């Protein structure tokens, strides 16, 4: 068999979706776009709504004089850290969307992706090291609430348990992402780039 | 939401002439069960990249660039069972319409052979089979034209052997 025979088959109608198949693919495309749009809205709306609710409760509590900021500043610090993290995540998502990687050669794109992968792995290590940034305001807030008599010892234990589980889940999720996503992606990208040099 | 929907429809109309090319890339890079998944990824990748499209390059060149970028770095989905069912349904829908062309069996073997090539060779041969000139392929991949030519000669020989092997196996 010669290559021309393969080219001939490639150019045949059998290798081009007909009208019915095109219509099916179009339907799939519209469905995918709709799902994507819904996903993006949820990605933005759920955390923003939750944080707005917590902030509104905190502001109301401060305005009604139920919160003494001098003795309960820990909760405010915790809220600020959460908003800062949320903003950082949103900005990172927007920047990733705008990354102008489609105009450059594929090889350059792969190099950019490998660099991004390296940065993500570094960020993961920074996350580990910055755990005290989350832990300190959380512990301060919980103990301050107990000191001013707003929570019992039992409440404090329950709060620490809930926050601890949430933080543990976050650490576990990041560890999973590091070993199951970032490391394999790094190996795949390095393998692809090696092909260019062969 | 109305503007979004109108935008989606305009995008779909713009993409329609390139669906065949995307489908060929999906078949060249993913096994049958994953082609539906990759096809969706390709269409979404072009949709995401479209705002950055500048009219100085041809539509087809832009679509090829995004599609090959995506296909090379695509990773098989994790929710395999659900996707497999959807993929089979999608494949059936496309098969029914692909019809009874005598070329179908040869194409199946050809795609199977392409998928067994290393990813870069896969991309090069798909572009070449779609009639892209060496200069275009070289620019798209960041390789020299000579390098593309040498690689494609080797890949063509290898591909012919692989298809023949699959023919003998039938």
Interface residues (C-beta under 8 A of the other chain):
Chain A: X1 X2 X3 X5 X6 X7 X8 X9 X10 X12 X13 X14 X15 X16 X17 X18 X20 X21 X22 X24 X25 X26 X28 X29 X30 X32 X33 X34 X36 X37 X97 X100 X101 X102 X103 X104 X105 X106 X107 X108 X109 X110 X113 X184 X185 X188 X189 X192 X195 X196
Chain B: X4 X8 X9 X11 X12 X15 X16 X19 X20 X23 X24 X36 X39 X40 X43 X44 X47 X48 X49 X52 X54 X62 X65 X66 X68 X69 X72 X73 X75 X90 X93 X94 X96 X97 X98 X99 X101 X102 X103 X104 X106 X107 X110 X118 X119 X120 X121 X123 X129 X130 X139 X140 X141 X142 X143 X156 X159 X160 X163 X164 X167
